[in-house]
Amino acid sequence: MTVVFVSELKKASKRLTCAKRYKIQRKIREHNRKLRKEAKKKGVTKRVKKDPGVPNDAPFKEDVLREAEQRRIQLEELKEKKKLEKKKERAEKCKKNSESNKEPQAKKARKEESAVSKDKYSGKFLCSELNKVINASEVIIEVLDARDPLGCRCPQLEEAVLKHEGNKKLLMVLNKIDCAPKENVKKWLNYLQREFPTVAFKASTHLQDKTKRKEPNRTLGLISEAPSFRGSCLLELLQDYARKRQTEGPLRVGVVGFPNVGKSSVINSLKGSRVCNAGVLRGVTKCMQEVHIAKNIKVIDSPGILASPSNPGVALALRSLPSTHKQDDVLDAVRDLLKHCNNQQVMLQYNVPAFKNSLEFLTLLAKKRSLLQKGGVPNTRQAAEIFLCDWTGAKLSYYCKPPETHSLPPYLSDTMVAEMQKAWDMGKLHQGNTERVSLASSITLTSSGPTSGLLNENEVCDLKDGGGELLQGDEVAEEDDEEEVVSVLISFLFLSPVHPTKVTFSSLSVNIDMSSTQKDDDAYDFNVDFK
């Protein structure tokens, strides 16, 4: 079998020799000359006839010329008119195209304006939602963090509830009691119950949404479910109050408090399922939300109270919303917290070496947690957010001691205290508190007192904070600033006196026989092995 390979044909070149090109040109000239000669014989001419004009002997020559000139002027005017019309059409088309391009931009700008006016992160919107909850509720539950109850109280809120029309009742809930020692929780309950009825509570943080269907896993469920007291005492008190009241309809209960004290978690624990969105970050709830707990009880969730800028730096760091902060404010909040902490105890908690200022601490923490940016630069911003989340969340366990002396605030009197306690079954409340208080390890913190809040929308303004820079020379433990701010004493659980385990090494005698090593030598001997 023969195989024939056919190569592809190349295109022929258009190059010609000079003789051939000249010959073609000569043939064309001869052909054209023959055509002209034949046309001349036949009398065919292609001369363009010229306009002879108006003869001089023609009558009314001037009138004819005048009419011709007018006709020429009219034709020119028509041409100019058509040019202007075409120019206008082009301009209108360009205008329409530009307007069509501007329309989506205008719509986008209108949407942005409406979004800014109805921004759920604005302080005025949060204040208006909080006032709606207070006006629509018959009972107000103020949720306090058991680690710092006095710092979570808002005098402006309590005064507004007491002076509000409709004889509203105020009830305090001491949440996160598992993050404070048992004796300290008991002292705080005795302190707070001198003013308002207070319920000890521990909200569950591992409740699941019942609307989502998941495959049952008994082992995983036992591991992931966190212990909670399910709010049986609080729910019984609300049901008893709902039966006693004379008005019809369900009892409307408003849950208020500063950000991240556990308002939504309390509602989820009362309901027994995840009905309100709750998280570790502050300011998750942006608007009021109604939840039916029972047939005769309706609970209203509210956004967090805005902290007043007049509060100390520590209070703003722990109670303010992160949405109202600029990028530098997070670093300033860490600096304020570190100024009031024991340097050595913070080093032990976060397992970092010694540091001189907040910037150095955040750098060490970022390297420890592998929070690095491009080029290996430590991400101090992310490290600061993690540090604040530890303090505002339930990861870091600290506690404040109640004041030794007690005095009623100016907006509260003995008669008001007696009226508030009459509305509730105090015997059942004390019994439920004793059952729910549990022992837990914590840190010691001296409270900075009640935190001022903003309830009036006119007082809320967009503050332009002059983001303070982190100064490297500013020491963490400064004795000059201790008079202006509250000192924080941290005593961690692992710092408690625990007897360390001693490791002893027993000496064993080892006999080494050098002769055995010589006999068992693995070296290769050419005289013996190689043959």
C-alpha positions as CSV (number, residue, x, y, z in Angstrom):
1,M,0.0,0.0,0.0
2,T,1.5,3.3,-1.1
3,V,0.9,6.4,0.9
4,V,0.9,9.6,-1.1
5,F,1.6,12.8,0.8
6,V,0.0,15.9,-0.8
7,S,1.6,19.1,0.1
8,E,-0.5,22.2,0.4
9,L,-0.3,24.6,-2.7
10,K,1.0,28.0,-2.0
11,K,-0.6,31.1,-3.4
12,A,0.9,32.3,-6.7
13,S,2.9,35.4,-6.5
14,K,1.6,38.6,-8.3
15,R,5.0,39.8,-9.3
16,L,5.5,40.3,-13.0
17,T,8.5,41.0,-15.2
18,C,8.9,44.5,-16.5
19,A,8.5,43.5,-20.1
20,K,5.2,41.8,-19.4
21,R,3.9,44.8,-17.4
22,Y,4.9,47.2,-20.2
23,K,3.3,45.0,-22.8
24,I,0.0,45.0,-20.9
25,Q,0.0,48.8,-20.6
26,R,0.7,49.1,-24.3
27,K,-2.2,46.8,-25.2
28,I,-4.5,48.9,-23.1
29,R,-3.4,52.1,-24.8
30,E,-4.0,50.6,-28.2
31,H,-7.4,49.3,-27.2
32,N,-8.5,52.7,-25.9
33,R,-7.2,54.5,-29.1
34,K,-9.2,52.1,-31.3
35,L,-12.4,52.9,-29.3
36,R,-11.9,56.6,-29.6
37,K,-11.3,56.3,-33.4
38,E,-14.5,54.3,-33.9
39,A,-16.5,56.7,-31.8
40,K,-15.1,59.7,-33.9
41,K,-16.2,58.0,-37.1
42,K,-19.7,57.4,-35.7
43,G,-20.0,61.0,-34.4
44,V,-20.4,60.0,-30.8
45,T,-19.0,62.7,-28.5
46,K,-19.0,63.0,-24.7
47,R,-18.6,66.8,-24.4
48,V,-20.3,68.4,-21.4
49,K,-22.7,71.1,-22.6
50,K,-22.1,74.4,-21.0
51,D,-24.9,76.8,-19.9
52,P,-24.9,79.5,-22.5
53,G,-26.7,81.8,-20.1
54,V,-29.3,84.4,-21.1
55,P,-28.6,85.9,-24.5
56,N,-28.1,89.7,-24.7
57,D,-30.9,90.0,-27.3
58,A,-33.5,88.2,-25.1
59,P,-36.3,90.4,-23.8
60,F,-36.6,90.9,-19.9
61,K,-33.0,89.7,-19.4
62,E,-32.7,91.4,-16.1
63,D,-35.9,89.8,-14.8
64,V,-34.8,86.4,-15.8
65,L,-31.4,86.8,-14.1
66,R,-33.1,88.1,-11.0
67,E,-35.4,85.1,-10.8
68,A,-32.5,82.8,-11.3
69,E,-30.6,84.4,-8.4
70,Q,-33.7,84.2,-6.2
71,R,-34.0,80.5,-7.1
72,R,-30.4,79.9,-6.2
73,I,-30.8,81.7,-2.9
74,Q,-33.9,79.6,-2.0
75,L,-32.0,76.4,-2.7
76,E,-29.1,77.5,-0.5
77,E,-31.6,78.4,2.3
78,L,-33.2,75.0,2.0
79,K,-29.8,73.4,2.3
80,E,-29.0,75.4,5.4
81,K,-32.4,74.6,6.9
82,K,-31.9,70.9,6.3
83,K,-28.5,71.1,7.9
84,L,-30.0,72.8,11.0
85,E,-32.7,70.2,11.3
86,K,-30.2,67.3,11.1
87,K,-28.1,69.1,13.7
88,K,-31.1,69.4,16.0
89,E,-32.0,65.7,15.6
90,R,-28.4,64.7,16.5
91,A,-28.5,67.0,19.6
92,E,-31.9,65.5,20.7
93,K,-30.5,62.0,20.3
94,C,-27.5,62.8,22.4
95,K,-29.7,64.4,25.0
96,K,-32.0,61.3,25.2
97,N,-29.0,59.0,25.5
98,S,-27.5,61.1,28.3
99,E,-30.9,61.2,30.1
100,S,-31.3,57.5,29.8
101,N,-27.8,57.0,31.3
102,K,-28.6,59.5,34.1
103,E,-31.9,57.8,35.1
104,P,-30.4,54.7,36.8
105,Q,-27.9,56.9,38.5
106,A,-30.7,59.2,39.8
107,K,-32.7,56.2,41.0
108,K,-29.6,54.8,42.7
109,A,-29.1,58.2,44.4
110,R,-32.8,58.3,45.5
111,K,-32.5,54.8,47.0
112,E,-29.3,55.8,48.8
113,E,-31.0,58.9,50.2
114,S,-34.0,56.8,51.4
115,A,-31.6,54.2,52.8
116,V,-29.8,57.0,54.7
117,S,-33.0,58.5,56.0
118,K,-34.2,55.0,57.2
119,D,-30.8,53.8,58.3
120,K,-31.2,51.2,61.0
121,Y,-27.7,52.0,62.2
122,S,-28.6,55.7,63.0
123,G,-29.0,56.7,66.6
124,K,-32.3,58.5,66.0
125,F,-33.9,55.3,64.6
126,L,-32.7,53.2,67.5
127,C,-34.0,55.8,70.0
128,S,-37.4,55.9,68.3
129,E,-37.7,52.1,68.3
130,L,-36.8,52.0,72.0
131,N,-39.4,54.6,72.8
132,K,-42.0,52.6,70.8
133,V,-41.2,49.5,73.0
134,I,-41.6,51.6,76.2
135,N,-44.9,53.1,75.1
136,A,-46.4,49.8,73.9
137,S,-45.4,47.8,77.0
138,E,-47.1,47.4,80.4
139,V,-44.2,45.7,82.0
140,I,-40.6,46.7,81.3
141,I,-37.8,44.1,81.9
142,E,-34.4,45.7,82.3
143,V,-31.7,43.0,81.5
144,L,-28.5,43.4,83.5
145,D,-25.2,41.6,83.1
146,A,-24.4,39.8,86.3
147,R,-20.7,40.6,85.9
148,D,-21.4,44.4,86.1
149,P,-25.0,45.0,87.1
150,L,-24.5,48.6,88.2
151,G,-22.7,49.5,84.9
152,C,-25.6,48.0,82.9
153,R,-28.3,50.1,84.6
154,C,-29.5,53.2,82.8
155,P,-30.9,55.9,85.1
156,Q,-32.6,57.8,82.2
157,L,-34.5,54.6,81.2
158,E,-35.7,53.9,84.8
159,E,-36.8,57.5,85.3
160,A,-38.7,57.5,82.0
161,V,-40.5,54.3,82.9
162,L,-41.5,55.5,86.4
163,K,-42.7,58.9,85.1
164,H,-44.6,57.4,82.1
165,E,-48.4,57.3,82.1
166,G,-50.1,54.0,82.6
167,N,-48.5,52.8,85.8
168,K,-45.9,50.7,84.1
169,K,-44.0,48.1,86.2
170,L,-40.3,47.7,86.1
171,L,-38.6,44.3,86.6
172,M,-34.9,43.6,86.6
173,V,-33.4,40.4,85.2
174,L,-29.8,39.5,86.3
175,N,-28.6,37.6,83.3
176,K,-25.4,35.5,82.9
177,I,-25.2,34.5,86.5
178,D,-23.0,31.5,85.5
179,C,-20.2,34.1,84.8
180,A,-20.1,35.3,88.4
181,P,-19.5,33.6,91.8
182,K,-22.5,32.5,93.8
183,E,-21.8,34.7,96.8
184,N,-21.3,37.8,94.6
185,V,-24.6,37.1,92.7
186,K,-26.4,36.8,96.1
187,K,-25.0,40.1,97.2
188,W,-26.1,41.8,94.0
189,L,-29.6,40.3,94.3
190,N,-29.9,41.7,97.8
191,Y,-28.6,45.1,96.6
192,L,-30.9,45.4,93.6
193,Q,-34.0,44.2,95.3
194,R,-33.9,47.2,97.6
195,E,-35.0,49.2,94.6
196,F,-36.8,46.9,92.1
197,P,-37.8,43.2,92.0
198,T,-34.8,41.3,90.5
199,V,-34.8,37.8,89.0
200,A,-31.7,35.7,88.6
201,F,-31.5,34.2,85.1
202,K,-29.1,32.3,82.8
203,A,-30.1,32.4,79.2
204,S,-29.4,29.5,76.8
205,T,-27.2,30.3,73.9
206,H,-27.5,27.0,71.9
207,L,-31.2,27.0,71.1
208,Q,-32.1,26.0,67.6
209,D,-34.7,27.3,65.2
210,K,-37.7,25.0,65.2
211,T,-38.7,25.9,61.6
212,K,-35.5,24.3,60.3
213,R,-35.7,20.6,59.9
214,K,-32.5,18.7,60.8
215,E,-31.6,15.1,61.1
216,P,-31.8,14.0,64.7
217,N,-28.5,13.2,66.3
218,R,-28.8,12.3,70.0
219,T,-25.1,12.3,70.7
220,L,-24.5,15.7,69.1
221,G,-27.6,17.1,70.8
222,L,-26.3,16.1,74.2
223,I,-22.9,17.7,73.6
224,S,-24.0,20.9,72.0
225,E,-26.9,21.8,74.3
226,A,-25.9,24.2,77.0
227,P,-27.6,24.2,80.4
228,S,-30.1,26.9,81.1
229,F,-32.8,27.6,83.6
230,R,-35.4,28.1,80.9
231,G,-36.8,31.1,82.7
232,S,-39.5,29.1,84.6
233,C,-39.5,31.5,87.6
234,L,-39.7,34.6,85.3
235,L,-42.4,33.1,83.2
236,E,-44.5,32.1,86.3
237,L,-44.2,35.7,87.6
238,L,-45.4,37.2,84.3
239,Q,-48.3,34.7,84.1
240,D,-49.4,35.5,87.7
241,Y,-49.3,39.2,86.9
242,A,-51.2,38.7,83.7
243,R,-54.0,36.9,85.6
244,K,-54.2,39.7,88.3
245,R,-54.5,42.6,86.0
246,Q,-58.0,43.9,85.1
247,T,-57.5,44.8,81.4
248,E,-58.2,42.4,78.6
249,G,-55.8,41.1,76.0
250,P,-52.3,39.7,76.3
251,L,-49.8,41.2,78.6
252,R,-47.2,43.2,76.6
253,V,-43.7,42.9,78.1
254,G,-40.9,45.0,76.8
255,V,-37.3,43.8,77.2
256,V,-34.7,46.6,77.2
257,G,-31.1,47.1,78.1
258,F,-27.6,48.0,76.8
259,P,-26.1,46.1,73.9
260,N,-25.0,42.5,74.5
261,V,-26.5,42.0,77.9
262,G,-28.6,39.1,76.6
263,K,-32.1,40.6,75.7
264,S,-32.7,38.4,72.7
265,S,-31.3,35.3,74.5
266,V,-33.7,35.9,77.4
267,I,-36.6,35.9,75.0
268,N,-35.4,32.8,73.3
269,S,-35.0,31.0,76.6
270,L,-38.6,32.0,77.6
271,K,-39.9,30.8,74.3
272,G,-37.7,27.6,74.3
273,S,-36.6,28.1,70.7
274,R,-34.6,30.6,68.6
275,V,-37.2,33.2,67.6
276,C,-35.0,36.3,68.0
277,N,-31.6,36.7,66.2
278,A,-28.8,36.8,68.8
279,G,-25.1,36.8,68.5
280,V,-21.7,37.6,70.0
281,L,-21.5,41.0,68.3
282,R,-23.2,44.0,69.8
283,G,-26.2,45.6,68.1
284,V,-27.6,42.6,66.4
285,T,-31.2,43.7,67.1
286,K,-32.1,46.9,65.0
287,C,-35.9,47.2,65.5
288,M,-38.7,46.1,67.8
289,Q,-40.0,42.5,67.4
290,E,-43.0,40.9,69.0
291,V,-42.9,37.3,70.2
292,H,-45.9,35.3,71.7
293,I,-44.5,33.5,74.7
294,A,-47.8,32.2,76.0
295,K,-51.5,32.7,75.4
296,N,-51.7,35.8,77.6
297,I,-48.1,37.1,77.3
298,K,-46.5,38.9,74.4
299,V,-42.8,39.9,74.7
300,I,-41.3,42.8,72.6
301,D,-37.6,42.8,71.8
302,S,-35.9,46.1,71.5
303,P,-32.5,47.5,70.2
304,G,-29.8,48.3,72.7
305,I,-29.7,51.6,74.6
306,L,-27.3,54.2,73.2
307,A,-24.5,55.1,75.6
308,S,-24.0,58.8,76.2
309,P,-20.6,60.2,75.1
310,S,-20.2,61.7,78.6
311,N,-19.5,58.2,80.1
312,P,-16.0,57.2,81.0
313,G,-13.9,55.4,78.3
314,V,-14.3,52.0,79.9
315,A,-18.1,52.3,79.9
316,L,-18.1,53.4,76.3
317,A,-15.8,50.5,75.4
318,L,-18.1,47.9,77.0
319,R,-21.6,49.4,76.4
320,S,-21.5,51.4,73.1
321,L,-22.5,50.0,69.8
322,P,-19.7,49.1,67.3
323,S,-21.6,50.7,64.4
324,T,-21.2,54.2,66.0
325,H,-17.4,53.7,66.2
326,K,-14.8,54.6,63.6
327,Q,-11.8,52.4,62.9
328,D,-9.6,54.2,65.4
329,D,-12.2,54.1,68.2
330,V,-11.8,50.3,68.5
331,L,-8.1,50.7,69.2
332,D,-8.9,53.5,71.6
333,A,-11.4,51.3,73.5
334,V,-8.7,48.6,73.9
335,R,-6.3,51.2,75.2
336,D,-8.8,52.4,77.8
337,L,-9.4,48.8,79.0
338,L,-5.8,48.0,79.2
339,K,-5.0,51.1,81.3
340,H,-7.2,49.6,84.0
341,C,-6.0,46.0,83.9
342,N,-3.2,44.3,85.6
343,N,-0.5,43.9,83.0
344,Q,0.8,40.6,84.3
345,Q,-2.6,39.0,84.5
346,V,-3.5,40.0,80.9
347,M,-0.2,38.4,79.8
348,L,-1.2,35.2,81.4
349,Q,-4.7,35.2,80.1
350,Y,-3.7,35.8,76.4
351,N,-0.3,34.0,76.7
352,V,1.7,36.9,75.3
353,P,5.1,38.3,76.5
354,A,5.5,41.6,78.4
355,F,4.3,44.8,76.6
356,K,4.6,48.5,77.3
357,N,1.5,49.9,75.6
358,S,-1.7,48.9,73.8
359,L,-0.2,49.0,70.3
360,E,2.5,46.5,71.4
361,F,-0.1,44.3,73.0
362,L,-2.3,44.2,70.0
363,T,0.7,43.4,67.8
364,L,1.7,40.5,70.0
365,L,-1.9,39.2,70.1
366,A,-2.2,39.4,66.3
367,K,1.0,37.4,65.9
368,K,-0.2,34.9,68.5
369,R,-3.5,34.4,66.7
370,S,-1.9,34.5,63.2
371,L,-3.8,37.6,62.2
372,L,-1.5,38.9,59.5
373,Q,-2.0,41.1,56.5
374,K,0.0,41.3,53.3
375,G,3.7,41.2,53.9
376,G,3.3,39.7,57.3
377,V,2.0,43.0,58.9
378,P,0.0,42.2,62.1
379,N,-3.7,43.1,61.8
380,T,-4.1,45.1,65.0
381,R,-7.7,46.1,64.1
382,Q,-8.9,42.5,64.0
383,A,-6.9,41.7,67.2
384,A,-8.7,44.7,68.9
385,E,-12.1,43.4,67.8
386,I,-11.3,40.0,69.3
387,F,-10.2,41.5,72.6
388,L,-13.4,43.6,72.8
389,C,-15.6,40.5,72.0
390,D,-13.9,38.6,74.8
391,W,-14.9,41.4,77.2
392,T,-18.4,42.0,76.0
393,G,-19.2,38.4,75.4
394,A,-19.3,35.4,77.8
395,K,-15.8,34.2,77.1
396,L,-14.0,36.3,79.7
397,S,-15.4,35.8,83.2
398,Y,-15.1,38.8,85.5
399,Y,-17.3,40.2,88.2
400,C,-17.9,43.5,90.1
401,K,-18.5,43.8,93.8
402,P,-21.6,45.7,94.9
403,P,-21.2,48.9,96.8
404,E,-21.0,48.7,100.6
405,T,-23.5,51.4,101.2
406,H,-26.9,51.7,99.5
407,S,-28.9,54.9,98.7
408,L,-31.9,55.3,96.6
409,P,-31.5,57.4,93.4
410,P,-33.3,60.8,93.3
411,Y,-36.0,59.5,90.9
412,L,-37.0,56.7,93.3
413,S,-38.8,56.8,96.6
414,D,-39.7,54.3,99.3
415,T,-43.4,54.4,98.2
416,M,-42.4,53.6,94.6
417,V,-40.3,50.6,95.8
418,A,-43.2,49.3,97.9
419,E,-45.6,49.6,94.9
420,M,-43.3,47.8,92.6
421,Q,-42.9,44.9,95.0
422,K,-46.6,44.6,95.6
423,A,-47.3,43.7,92.0
424,W,-45.1,40.6,92.2
425,D,-45.0,37.4,94.3
426,M,-41.8,38.1,96.2
427,G,-41.9,34.7,98.0
428,K,-41.9,32.9,94.7
429,L,-39.2,35.3,93.4
430,H,-36.8,34.6,96.3
431,Q,-37.4,30.9,96.0
432,G,-36.7,30.9,92.3
433,N,-33.5,32.9,92.8
434,T,-32.1,30.5,95.4
435,E,-32.7,27.6,93.0
436,R,-31.0,29.3,90.0
437,V,-27.9,30.8,91.5
438,S,-24.9,28.5,90.7
439,L,-21.2,28.7,91.5
440,A,-18.9,29.9,88.7
441,S,-15.3,31.2,88.5
442,S,-14.9,34.8,87.6
443,I,-12.6,37.8,87.6
444,T,-12.8,40.8,90.0
445,L,-13.9,44.2,88.6
446,T,-14.7,47.5,90.3
447,S,-17.8,48.9,88.6
448,S,-17.8,52.4,87.2
449,G,-21.5,53.0,88.3
450,P,-24.6,53.3,86.2
451,T,-24.1,54.1,82.5
452,S,-25.9,57.2,81.1
453,G,-28.0,56.5,78.0
454,L,-29.8,58.5,75.3
455,L,-33.6,58.2,75.0
456,N,-34.4,61.5,73.4
457,E,-34.0,61.6,69.6
458,N,-33.0,65.3,69.7
459,E,-30.0,64.5,71.9
460,V,-28.7,62.0,69.3
461,C,-26.3,63.6,66.8
462,D,-23.6,62.3,64.5
463,L,-20.6,62.7,66.6
464,K,-17.4,63.3,64.7
465,D,-14.9,61.5,67.0
466,G,-11.4,62.6,66.6
467,G,-10.0,59.1,66.4
468,G,-7.2,59.1,69.0
469,E,-4.0,57.5,67.8
470,L,-2.2,54.8,69.7
471,L,0.8,56.4,71.4
472,Q,3.7,54.2,71.9
473,G,4.9,56.1,74.9
474,D,1.6,55.8,76.7
475,E,2.1,53.2,79.5
476,V,-0.7,50.7,80.3
477,A,-0.5,51.2,84.1
478,E,-0.4,54.9,84.7
479,E,-0.7,56.0,88.3
480,D,-1.7,59.6,87.3
481,D,-4.9,58.4,85.6
482,E,-6.1,56.1,88.3
483,E,-8.0,59.1,90.0
484,E,-10.1,59.8,87.0
485,V,-11.0,56.3,85.9
486,V,-12.1,53.1,87.7
487,S,-9.5,50.6,88.5
488,V,-10.0,47.0,87.4
489,L,-8.6,44.2,89.4
490,I,-8.4,40.9,87.4
491,S,-8.0,37.6,89.3
492,F,-8.3,34.7,86.9
493,L,-9.3,31.2,87.9
494,F,-5.9,29.7,87.0
495,L,-4.3,32.3,89.4
496,S,-6.0,30.8,92.4
497,P,-3.7,28.9,94.8
498,V,-3.5,25.5,93.3
499,H,-0.7,23.1,94.4
500,P,1.5,22.4,91.4
501,T,2.3,18.8,90.6
502,K,5.9,17.9,91.2
503,V,7.6,15.7,88.6
504,T,10.5,13.5,90.0
505,F,12.9,11.6,87.9
506,S,14.3,8.4,89.3
507,S,18.0,7.6,88.5
508,L,18.6,4.3,86.9
509,S,22.0,2.6,86.7
510,V,23.0,1.6,83.2
511,N,25.8,-0.9,82.5
512,I,27.6,-0.4,79.2
513,D,29.7,-3.4,77.9
514,M,32.2,-2.1,75.4
515,S,33.3,-5.5,74.3
516,S,29.8,-6.3,73.1
517,T,29.9,-3.2,70.9
518,Q,33.1,-4.4,69.3
519,K,31.7,-7.8,68.5
520,D,28.5,-6.4,67.1
521,D,30.2,-3.8,64.8
522,D,28.2,-3.3,61.6
523,A,31.1,-1.7,59.7
524,Y,32.0,-3.3,56.3
525,D,35.3,-5.1,56.3
526,F,36.8,-5.4,52.8
527,N,39.3,-8.2,53.9
528,V,36.5,-10.4,55.2
529,D,33.3,-9.6,53.3
530,F,34.7,-8.8,49.9
531,K,35.8,-11.9,47.9
